Amino acid sequence: MAEEVKSESAKKNEDWMNSKWRPMMGWMYMVVCTADFVVFPVLWSIVQMIGGGEVRTQWSPITLQGAGLFHMAMGAILGIAAYGRTQEKLNDKAGATLSPSAAPAPSFSAPAVSTPAPSFGSSAPAVSSPAPAFKPAPAFGAPTTTSSSGKAMPVQPDQPEI
């Protein structure tokens, strides 16, 4: 009996950081960008107005120092986190609603091809004929023939070998 039984409160304490780090990263990035691009420039201008009576220098955003590496890193972290969370949700949804054996098989069919009516004065309607059905590729080792360009082509079951 090497398994340890944990209470629900222990699971909640353990799981808190795992479940909240993605939203916390987003909130932190939003606060940093708001401060660096909205709050600090306004405060910088107010401080200059109070101190000398005019604004002499412009605020230089701290997060854009170092070629904006902070924004690139946060974009990567938040992007990968969002992708990972999406995959978790899709896996949870797929696991809850469909079992692998219950998944429907894909079906392939071509749309019908419409042939235009002759243009020499006839008012006959257009004739609609079905397009050829989808044929899967032949299995490995199936007989092949060569095209005029010298490439190997598989022999279709309904076509004679050349």
Beta strands, then each sheet from edge to edge (+ up, - down):
strand 1: 113-115
strand 2: 127-129
strand 3: 144-146
strand 4: 152-154
sheet 1: 1+ 2-
sheet 2: 3+ 4-
end
